[in-house]
Amino acid sequence: MSYESDVLRDWYLLFHFGAPEEILEGVGFDPSYLPPRCLEFPTTTVEAARVSERVERALDIGCAVGRSSFELSRFAGEVIGIDFSQSFIDVANEIRSGGRPEYRRYWEMHLSDSLRVSLPEGTHPDRVSFEQGDAMNVREDLGAFDLVHAANLLCRLPEPIQFLNRLPDLVRPGGRLVIATPATWMEEYTPKENCPAGLTLEYLKEHLEGDFEFQEANELPFLIREHQRKLQLSTSQTSLWVRRS
């Protein structure tokens, strides 16, 4: 499915901004069996950075419709969100500007109702900017950041090594890097010859440990509602790294 499609935009707006009761309304199972916080993924990946004090700059690469970028604004003085999809960036900018865009929640794929985005309290949209860009070729004048956050991006890149090779320039010495990935690795996104030969975490260590010190990795669950009877429950291996001096 194209990342510019209206349907995908709707799914991601619900995924990022929907209240738990909005996401789970009408589903045919007991939601108490779901993993804790699986409906808060754009927040839990930011928390995985374990930032305890204010930082100057944060980069959210693969920001989708922007929820994690807004979460980063709680402690970062400047946040830049970048995504390949112009549709995602357009709606993220609408939210940043104070809009409450309307989107569809699907009951069956031919039936839907309408919801509106509400920005969580305590975020600072004035600290956030969004732009369209390619994670494998981000603009050279971005500068360096105290925190780089990349959630569910890596295994959607045709050449992930290009992104990994750019990271040492994007993270300041002592800065933090969060990479969350379900490690799906489908050939429609990444040619087989560009996928890891083994486990994804070992692949990351191979390519990052010269410039970054590995801290920890945790499995963070997330749930995406497509429609009332189709919900994707996955986990994303979320690793934390610190840039070597």
Secondary structure, 3 states (H helix, E strand, C coil): CCCCCHHHHHHHHHHHHCCHHHHHCCCCCCHHHCCCCCCCHHHHHHHCCCCCCCEEEEEEECCCCCHHHHHHCCCEEEEEEEECCHHHHHHHHHHHCCCCCEEEEEEECCEEEEEECCCCCCCCHHHEEEEECCCCCCCHHHCCEEEEEEECCHHHCCCHHHHHHHHHHHEEEEEEEEEEECCCCCCCCCCHHHCCCCCHHHHHHHHHCCCEEEEEEEEEEEEEEEECCEEEEEEEEEEEEEECC
